[in-house]
Amino acid sequence: MKLDSSILGALRCFEAAGRLLSFTKAAESLHLTQSAVSQQVRHLEDRLGYGLFLRQPRGLKLTAKGEALFETTARALNEIQDTIRRLGEPNAPLQVNCLPSFALQWLMPRLTEFQRERPDVSVRLKAEFETLDRQAMDAQDIDVAVRYDPVRYSRLQADVLLDEYLFAAATPEYLARHPGFAAGESPDGVVLLHDASPWVGAAEFVEWRTWLEAFHPAWIAHLEGPQFNLSSLAIGAALSHQGVVMARSALVQDEIRSGRLMNVFGRHVRAPARYVLLSRRPDDRRVAIFSTWLKAECARFDAARMAWLSPGGAGHSRA
């Protein structure tokens, strides 16, 4: 079957109906009548020789062949629309989507240097938690994203940027008020500060539990404590002498180096998650430039981090 003009028009109607699972809603989105969309889909089914939808009392359902065709059609139409838009906007900003705490504590302080080095690539940074896949990145026009999770991604270019390491951190003032905890003797009276959801679907207290299982399993019974929806908020609470935070090394480097926070026990453990760079079009010139820079920055940070996490480094307790 050749892709003549009638088939291409029918595929457009089919994609809308498959996405919305309704001829009526598809017609509204395309500014057509419901009967016109229904006829176009029926015409496509007749040309193909098999059904694409199961017509049910409460709406439409794609058949197995319909699902396969919908995935390909939706991807192709999105790519065509995206290409047309981008050709009309040759200097469009690179849309970067990043977790709020990583954006605030790590990426944002480095973006000024990137813009100085590459003034030809404008960056628009948006901080969000949302779980991403190819469809979501297409729908929201996200070029690249940074996520912290243990997920394995498909249909997206996914490059590991950084492993993460966890350690208990608190201010010297807080530790001075809790010498038994600082000495590793008892957690009694100490407030543990938590990121409530380090990644979507994470188990409760997963980061503190990971560290305690490695170094103080007897303390797991004391896991309760305030929970925050941002790591930055938990870090802020620790800086205000409110408790001990399970710190991610990438987010507290400046606080550790300045002495405002201390690695209480000088012990760190690899986190269950890692930072991942997601790209939907890695061959895009702007994406390639930004990705190369970001990977190099992460490599430099990792080398410096291992130095201050090593025995005798700045990341170890001076208590």
TINU-74393 format. One record per residue: x, z, y of N, C-alpha, C, CB in turn; residue in three letters. Coordinates in steps of 0.1 Angstrom, whole numbers, plus 5000, padded with zeros to 4 digits. Glycine has a CB too. Example, Ala and Ser with C-alpha at 12.3 -4.5 7.8 and 13.67 -1.06 7.14 Angstrom:
BEGIN
513250784943512350784955513250784967511350904955ALA 512850714978513750714989512950795000514150574994SER 
//
This chain:
BEGIN
500850004988500050005000500950005012499050125000MET 500649905021501449895034500849995044501549755039LYS 501750045053501350125064500950045075502450225068LEU 499749985074499149905086498550005096498149805081ASP 498049945107497550035118496350115113497149945129SER 495450065104494350145100494750265092493350055092SER 495750245084496250365076496950465085497250315065ILE 497650425094498350515103497350605111499250445113LEU 496250535116495150605122494450705113494150515128GLY 494250665101493650755091494550875088493250675078ALA 495850855087496750965084496651065095498150905082LEU 496551025107496451115119495151205117496451035132ARG 494051145113492851215111493051315099491651125109CYS 493651265089493851345077494751465080494551255066PHE 495751445088496651555091495851665099497851515099GLU 495051625108494251725116493251795107493551655127ALA 492651725098491651785089492351875079490851675081ALA 493551835074494251915065494752045071495351845059GLY 495152035084495652155091494552255094496352105104ARG 493352205098492252285102491252305091491652225114LEU 491352235080490452235069488952225073490652365061LEU 488752135083487452115088487451975095487052225098SER 486451895092486351765098485851785113485351675091PHE 484951885115484451915128485551955137483352025127THR 486352055133487452105141488551995144488152225135LYS 488751915133489751805135489251705145489951735121ALA 487951675145487351585155487551635169485851555152ALA 487251765171487451825184488851815189486951975184GLU 489851845180491251835184491651695187492151895173SER 491051595181491451455184490551385194491451375171LEU 489551455199488551405208487851285202489251355221HIS 487451305189486651205182485351265177487451145170LEU 484451185171483251245165483551285151482151145165THR 482751385146482951435132482851315122481951545129GLN 481851235124481651125115482851025115480351045118SER 483451005127484650915127485750965119485050895142ALA 486051095120487151155113486851155098487351305117VAL 485551185094485151185080485351045074483751235078SER 484950945082485050805077486450755075484250705087GLN 487350805085488750765084489350825071489550815097GLN 489050955069489651015057489050945044489251165056VAL 487750915044487250845032487850715030485650835034ARG 488150645041488750515041490150525035488850445055HIS 490850635039492250655033492150685019492950775041LEU 491250775014491050805000490750674992489950904998GLU 489950594998489550464990490850374989488450384998ASP 491650374999492850284999493850344989493450275012ARG 493950474988494950544980494450544965495150684984LEU 493150554963492650554950492550694944493550474941GLY 492650794952492450934947491951024959493750994941TYR 491351134955490751224965491851304972489751314959GLY 491651344985492551424992491951564995492951355005LEU 490651574995489951694998488951724987489351695012PHE 488651854985487451894978486551944988487852014968LEU 485351874989484351914999483552034993483351795002ARG 483652145000483052264995482052315006484052374993GLN 481052395002480052435011480552505023479052535004PRO 481652585022482252655033483452595039482652795028ARG 483652465036484752395043485552305033485752495049GLY 486652265037487552175029488652245022488052065038LEU 489052185011490252235004491052114999489852324992LYS 492352115002493152004998493352004983494552015005LEU 493351884977493651864963495151874962493151724958THR 495651874950497151884947497851764954497451894932ALA 497251644952497951524959497751534974497351394953LYS 496551594978496351604992497351704999494951654995GLY 497651804992498651904997500051834999498852024988GLU 500451754989501751684989501751585001502051614976ALA 500651515002500651415013500551485027499451315012LEU 499851595028499751665040501051715045498751785039PHE 501851775036503151825040504051715046503851895028GLU 504051605039504951495044504351435057504951385034THR 503051425058502451365070502651455082500951335068THR 502351585080502551675091503951685096502051825087ALA 504951685087506351685091506651555099507251695079ARG 506251445094506551315101505951305115506051195092ALA 504651345116504051335129504651435139502551365128LEU 505051555134505651655143507051595147505851785135ASN 507751535138509051485142508951365152509851435130GLU 507951285150507651175160507351225173506551075154ILE 506351325174505951375186507151445193504851475184GLN 507951525185509051595191510151495197509651685180ASP 510351395189511351295194510951225207511651185184THR 509651185208509051125220509251225232507651085218ILE 508851355229508951445240510451465245508451585236ARG 511351475235512751505239513351385246513551535226ARG 512951265242513551145248513051135263513151015241LEU 511951195266511351205279511951315287509951215279GLY 512651415280513251525287514751545282512451655284GLU 515551455287516951455282517751585285517651335287PRO 517351655295518051775298517251905295518451775313ASN 516351895285515552005282516352125278514551975271ALA 516052245282516752365278516752385263516252495285PRO 517752445257517852475243516952605241519252505238LEU 515952595233515052715231515652805220513652665226GLN 516152925224516753015215515853135213518153065220VAL 515453165201514553275197515353385190513353225189ASN 515353505195516253605190515553745189517553625198CYS 515953825179515353955178515754035191515954035166LEU 514754115196514954185209516254265210513854275212PRO 516554355200517654445201519054365200517654545190SER 519054265192520254185191520454105204520254085179PHE 519354055209519453975222519954065233518153925226ALA 519454195234519754285245521154335243518754395245LEU 521554385231522754455229523954365227522654555218GLN 523754245221524854165217524954025223524854145202TRP 523853955222523853815227523853795242522653735221LEU 522953865248522853845263524053865271521753935268MET 524853975268526153995275527153875273526754125271PRO 526953795263527953685260527453555265528153675245ARG 526153545269525553415273526153365286524053425274LEU 526553455295527153405307528353325305527453525316THR 529153375295530453295292530053165286531253375283GLU 529053155278528653025272528252935283527553045262PHE 527452975292526952895303528152845312525952955312GLN 529152935314530352895321531052785314531253015324ARG 531252795301531952695293531152565292532352755280GLU 529852575290529052455287527852455297528552465273ARG 528152415310527052415319526052295316527652395333PRO 526452205307525652095304524552135294526451985298ASP 524652255288523552295278522952425284524252325264VAL 521752405289520952515294520252585283519852465305SER 520252715284519652795273518452875278520752895267VAL 517352875271516252955274516053055262514952865276ARG 516353185265516353285255514953355255517453385257LEU 514353375243513153445241513353545230511953345238LYS 512953665232513153775223511853805216513653905229ALA 511853795202510653815194510953865180509853685193GLU 509953925174510153975160509653875150509454105158PHE 508853785154508053705144508853635133507353595152GLU 508353645121508953575109508853425112508253615096THR 509853355109509953215112510053125099511053185121LEU 509453015099509652905089509752775097508652905078ASP 509852665090509952535097508652505105510152425086ARG 507552535099506252505106506152585119505152535097GLN 506552715119506452795131507452755141506752945127ALA 508652715137509652665147509252535153511052655140MET 508652445145508052325150506952355160507552235139ASP 506052435156504852465165505252525178503852555157ALA 506252615178506652685190507852615197507052825187GLN 508252505192509452435198510652515199509052375212ASP 510952585188512152675188513352595182511952805179ILE 514352575189515552495184516352575175516352455196ASP 516752695179517552785170517052925171519052785174VAL 517253005161516753145161517853235154515453155154ALA 517853355158518653455151517753565145519753525161VAL 517953585132517153685125518053785118516053625116ARG 517553905116518254015108517354045097518554135117TYR 517653995085516854025073517553985060515453955074ASP 517054015049517653975036517053845031517554085026PRO 516253775039515453665034516353535031514353625044VAL 515953465021516553335018515653225023516853315003ARG 516153145032515253045039515352905032515653035054TYR 514252835033514152695028513652615039513252685015SER 513952485039513452385049514052415063511952385049ARG 514952495064515652525076517152535073515152655083LEU 517952495083519352515082519552665085520252435092GLN 520152745075520252885076521752925074519352965067ALA 522452965084523853005083524053155086524752925093ASP 524653225077524953365079525953375091525553435066VAL 525553455101526453475112527353595111525553495125LEU 526653705107527453835105526753925095527353915119LEU 527653985087527154095079527054215088528154125067ASP 526254315084526054435092526554555085524654445097GLU 526954655092527454785087526754895094528954795088TYR 526354995086525555105091526355235091524255125083LEU 526255315101526855445102526055545110528255445107PHE 526055675108525355775116526155795129525255905108ALA 525355785140525955795153525155895162526055655160ALA 525855965170525256065179526256095191524956195172ALA 525756155201526556185212527456305209525756215225THR 528656325215529456445213528656565216530756435221PRO 527856565227527056685231526056725219526256655244GLU 525456625213524556665202525256715190523656535198TYR 526356665187527156715176527656855178528356615173LEU 528056875191528557015194527457115192528957015209ALA 526157075194525057165191524757185176523857125199ARG 525257095168524957095154526257085146523956975150HIS 527057185147528457175140528257165125529257295143PRO 527257225119527057215104526857075100525957305100GLY 526056995107525856855104527156775106524756795113PHE 527856795117529056725120530056745109529556765134ALA 530056865103531056905093530556855079531257055092ALA 529356795078528856745066528356845057529956665059GLY 527956965062527457075054525957075052527957205061GLU 525257045063523757055062523056975073523357205063SER 521956915070521156835080520156925087520556715074PRO 520057055083519057135089519057135104519157285083ASP 517857115110517757125124518156995131518557235130GLY 518556895124519056775130517856675129520256715123VAL 517656595140516656495141517256365138515956495155VAL 516656295128517056155124516256055131517056135108LEU 516855965137516155865145516155735137516855835159LEU 514955665137514755545128514255425136513855585117HIS 514755305132514155185135512955165125515155055134ASP 511755165130510555165121510555045112509355175129ALA 511054935117510954805109512154715112509654735112SER 513254745105514454665108514254515106515554715099PRO 513354485096512954345094511554355088513954265084TRP 510854235088509454235083509454265068508854095086VAL 508654365065508554405051509554505046508654285042GLY 510354555055511354655051510754785047512354685063ALA 511354845037510854975032511055085043511455015019ALA 510155185043510355295053511655365052509155395052GLU 512355385063513555455064514755385056513455595059PHE 514655255055515555185045516955195050515155035045VAL 517255195063518655195067519255335065518755155082GLU 518555445069519055575067519155605051518155685073TRP 518155555044518255575029519455505023516955525023ARG 519755385028520955315022522255395025521055175029THR 522355445037523555525040523655655032523655555055TRP 522555725032522455855025522755845010521155925027LEU 522155735004522355714989523855694986521555594985GLU 524555644996526055614994526855744996526455505003ALA 526455825006527355935010526756075009527755915024PHE 525456095011524856225010523456215004524756285025HIS 523456184991522156164984521256294984522356124970PRO 521956414985521156534985520356554998522056654984ALA 520656475008519956485021518756395022520956455033TRP 518556315012517456215013516056285016517356135001ILE 515956415011514756485013514456515028514756615006ALA 515456495037515356525051515156395059516556595056HIS 514656285053514556155060513556155072514156055050LEU 512656235072511656225083512256235097510556345081GLU 511656165106512056175120511356065128513656155121GLY 511556065141510855975150511255825146511255995165PRO 510255745147510455595144510155515157509555555133GLN 510955415159510855325171510755185166512055345180PHE 510055105174509854965170510954875174508554915175ASN 511954925181513154855185514454945181513154815200LEU 515454875176516654955174517255005187517754865167SER 517054925198517554965211516955095215517254855221SER 515655115212514955245216515555355208513455235213LEU 515855335195516455445187517855475192516555405172ALA 518555375196519955395202519755475215520655265204ILE 518855435223518555505236518255645234517455435244GLY 517455675224517155815221518355895217516055825210ALA 519255835209520455905206521355925218521255815195ALA 521455825227522255845239521655955248522255715247LEU 520355985246519756085254519856225247518256055257SER 520656235237520956355229519656405222521356465239HIS 518856305217517656345210517856355195516556255214GLN 518956305190519156305175520256215171517856265168GLY 520256185158521256105152520655975147521956175140VAL 521255865152520655725148521455665137520655635161VAL 520855595128521555505119521855375126520755485105MET 523055365131523455265140523955135132524555305149ALA 523555025138524154895133525354865142523054775134ARG 526454835136527754825143527654715154528854785133SER 526854605152526854505162526154545175526154385156ALA 525354655174524554695185525054815193523154735180LEU 526154875188526654995194528154995197526355115186VAL 528754875197530154865199530554925212530654725198GLN 529854895223530254945236530155095237529454875247ASP 529055145231528855285231529855365223527455325226GLU 530355305212531355375204532655365212531455305190ILE 533055255217534355245224534355335236534555095228ARG 533255345243533255435255533255585252532155395264SER 532955615239532755755235531455815238533855835243GLY 530455735243529155785245528455825232528255685253ARG 528755745221528355775208529555785199527355665203LEU 529355855188530455875178529955845164531056015179MET 530855785156530555765142530755905136531455655135ASN 529655975133529756115130530656145118528356165126VAL 530556075107531356105095532556005093530456105084PHE 532655905101533655805099533455715086535055865098GLY 532155705082531855635070530755535073531355735059ARG 530955415068529955305070529655245057530455205080HIS 528455175056528055115044527454975048526955195036VAL 527654875040527054745043525554755043527554635033ARG 524954695053523454695054522854605044523054655068ALA 521554625040520854535031520654395037519654595026PRO 520654395050520354265057521554215064519154285068ALA 521454095069522554025077521953945088523453945068ARG 522753905098522253815109522353675104523053845122TYR 521253595106521253455102520853365113520253435090VAL 521553255114521253155125520353045118522553095131LEU 519153025123518252925118518152805128516852985116LEU 518252685122518252565130517252465123519652505132SER 516452405131515552305125516052165126514152315131ARG 516952145136517652015138519152035140516951935149ARG 519852065130521352095132522151985138521952145119PRO 521551855137522351745142522051725157521951615134ASP 521151795163520851795177522151835185519651885182ASP 522551755194523851785201523851925207524051685212ARG 522751965214522752095220522852205209521452115229ARG 522052185198522152285187523552295182521152245176VAL 524152185180525552185174526552255183526052045171ALA 526452235196527352295206527052455206527052245220ILE 525852495207525452635207525852705194524052655210PHE 525552635183525852695170527352715168525252615159SER 528152625172529652635171530152745179530252505175THR 529652755191530052865200529653005194529452855214TRP 528353015190527853145185528653185172526353135182LEU 528953095163529753125151531153175155529753005142LYS 531753115165533053155169533053295175533653055179ALA 531953325183531853455189531653565179530653455199GLU 530853525169530653625158531853655150529553575148CYS 532653545148533953565141534953655148534553425138ALA 534953635162535853715170535353865170535853665185ARG 534053875171533454015171533754085157531954015173PHE 533654005146533754065133535254115131533453965122ASP 536254035136537654075135537854205143538553965140ALA 537254215155537454335163536754455157536954305178ALA 535554425152534754535146535454595134533354475141ARG 536054515125536754575114537954655118537154465105MET 538454625130539554715135539154845139540254645146ALA 537954855146537554985151536655065140536654975163TRP 536254995129535655065118536655115108534654975111LEU 537855065109538855105099539355245102540055005099SER 539955315092540355455094541355465106541155505081PRO 540955555115541755575127541355495138543255545124GLY 540355395136539855315147538855385156539255195141GLY 538455325167537555385176536255415170537355295188ALA 535855355159534555375154534455505145534155265146GLY 535555575145535555695136535355825145536855705128HIS 534855925139534556045146535756115151533756145137SER 535656165163536756245169536356395169537156195183ARG 535356425162534856565162535856645153533456575156ALA 
//
